[in-house]
Amino acid sequence: MNSQVPSEWIVSATRQYVAQHAKTFPEIAAFVETLDALPLHSDWVGGVALRSDGELIGFLWDEPQSIKVETDSHLRFLAVVAGSEKFPELACLAPLRSADDRDCPVCSGTGKVAGLAEAGIDTKILRCYCGGAGWLPANVPNPPRG
C-alpha cells in the first residue's frame, strides 16, 4: 500500500497511541511499541496496523512473530474503514465504493447488525462484517454461513 499519509504523522500517532495506553493497558502499549505501527482495526485476537511506510500489517496480540504484510482483502478493508473513521488524517485511505461492489449481505447495506442497538450494544464497538460501511468490495468474500 503506497500511503498518501506522511510517515511523520504515522510515527507521531503511533507514539501517541503508546503513550495514551501505557498506564491503562501496558501490555498493549508495549506490543504496539514493538509493532512500530498504528493499530487501525483490532479485536481480541489481533488486528491490522499502519506502518510508517504506508503498508498495512497484520498481527496477533500473543504472537509477535506473526507480524506480516496483511494480504487478506477483508482485513485490509476493515482496517481502512476503521482507520479513516478514527483518524481524520487518514480520510484519504477511506475506501470508495465502485460499481462492482455490493451491499453487505449481513446488514443489507445499513452498516449495522439488526437488533444490536436495541439490545443496548454499542455498534461502533461490535460491528458488522462490513465494518459499518454497509458494503463490501468485489474482492472481499461474503461471510461464511453458520
BELVENNOR-V881580 format. One record per residue. N is the residue number from 1. SS is DSSP state (hx for helix, st for strand, lp for the rest). PHI is phi in whole degrees, 0 to 359 (999 if undefined). OMEGA is omega in whole degrees, 0 to 359 (NA if undefined). Layout:
[[N | SS | PHI | OMEGA] [N | SS | PHI | OMEGA]]
This chain:
[[1 | lp | 999 | 179] [2 | lp | 263 | 188] [3 | lp | 283 | 174] [4 | lp | 266 | 181] [5 | lp | 265 | 180] [6 | lp | 302 | 180] [7 | hx | 300 | 179] [8 | hx | 298 | 179] [9 | hx | 293 | 181] [10 | hx | 298 | 179] [11 | hx | 299 | 180] [12 | hx | 297 | 180] [13 | hx | 295 | 178] [14 | hx | 295 | 178] [15 | hx | 298 | 178] [16 | hx | 296 | 178] [17 | hx | 301 | 180] [18 | hx | 299 | 181] [19 | hx | 298 | 181] [20 | hx | 293 | 184] [21 | hx | 258 | 186] [22 | lp | 301 | 183] [23 | lp | 273 | 184] [24 | lp | 277 | 180] [25 | lp | 225 | 186] [26 | hx | 300 | 180] [27 | hx | 293 | 179] [28 | hx | 293 | 180] [29 | hx | 301 | 180] [30 | hx | 295 | 180] [31 | hx | 295 | 180] [32 | hx | 296 | 176] [33 | hx | 297 | 176] [34 | hx | 294 | 180] [35 | hx | 298 | 182] [36 | lp | 55 | 180] [37 | st | 205 | 183] [38 | st | 272 | 178] [39 | st | 296 | 178] [40 | st | 253 | 181] [41 | st | 222 | 177] [42 | st | 209 | 175] [43 | lp | 219 | 183] [44 | lp | 294 | 186] [45 | lp | 268 | 184] [46 | st | 183 | 181] [47 | st | 177 | 180] [48 | st | 228 | 182] [49 | st | 230 | 180] [50 | st | 257 | 177] [51 | st | 280 | 182] [52 | lp | 296 | 176] [53 | lp | 274 | 177] [54 | lp | 91 | 181] [55 | lp | 277 | 174] [56 | st | 270 | 179] [57 | st | 239 | 177] [58 | st | 262 | 180] [59 | st | 205 | 170] [60 | st | 246 | 185] [61 | lp | 305 | 186] [62 | lp | 269 | 183] [63 | st | 225 | 180] [64 | st | 305 | 179] [65 | st | 290 | 181] [66 | st | 281 | 185] [67 | st | 299 | 182] [68 | st | 203 | 173] [69 | st | 299 | 182] [70 | lp | 281 | 180] [71 | lp | 249 | 181] [72 | lp | 290 | 184] [73 | hx | 298 | 179] [74 | hx | 291 | 180] [75 | hx | 294 | 177] [76 | hx | 297 | 179] [77 | hx | 298 | 179] [78 | hx | 302 | 181] [79 | hx | 296 | 182] [80 | hx | 286 | 174] [81 | hx | 296 | 182] [82 | hx | 294 | 182] [83 | hx | 298 | 181] [84 | hx | 289 | 175] [85 | hx | 280 | 184] [86 | hx | 288 | 187] [87 | lp | 234 | 179] [88 | hx | 305 | 180] [89 | hx | 294 | 180] [90 | hx | 258 | 180] [91 | hx | 304 | 180] [92 | hx | 293 | 178] [93 | hx | 269 | 182] [94 | lp | 303 | 181] [95 | lp | 291 | 177] [96 | lp | 251 | 182] [97 | lp | 286 | 177] [98 | lp | 249 | 181] [99 | lp | 296 | 181] [100 | lp | 278 | 182] [101 | lp | 281 | 186] [102 | st | 222 | 174] [103 | st | 299 | 178] [104 | lp | 294 | 181] [105 | lp | 288 | 181] [106 | lp | 281 | 185] [107 | lp | 255 | 181] [108 | lp | 57 | 175] [109 | lp | 89 | 182] [110 | lp | 273 | 184] [111 | lp | 86 | 181] [112 | lp | 229 | 178] [113 | lp | 284 | 182] [114 | lp | 303 | 175] [115 | lp | 93 | 183] [116 | lp | 293 | 181] [117 | hx | 298 | 180] [118 | hx | 295 | 178] [119 | hx | 272 | 178] [120 | lp | 83 | 181] [121 | lp | 266 | 180] [122 | lp | 291 | 183] [123 | lp | 283 | 171] [124 | lp | 273 | 178] [125 | lp | 264 | 177] [126 | lp | 262 | 189] [127 | lp | 253 | 176] [128 | lp | 290 | 176] [129 | lp | 305 | 180] [130 | lp | 275 | 180] [131 | lp | 75 | 181] [132 | lp | 97 | 181] [133 | lp | 286 | 182] [134 | lp | 90 | 181] [135 | st | 212 | 178] [136 | st | 231 | 175] [137 | lp | 296 | 180] [138 | lp | 303 | 184] [139 | lp | 274 | 178] [140 | lp | 258 | 180] [141 | lp | 290 | 173] [142 | lp | 294 | 179] [143 | lp | 295 | 177] [144 | lp | 295 | 178] [145 | lp | 269 | 184] [146 | lp | 262 | NA]]
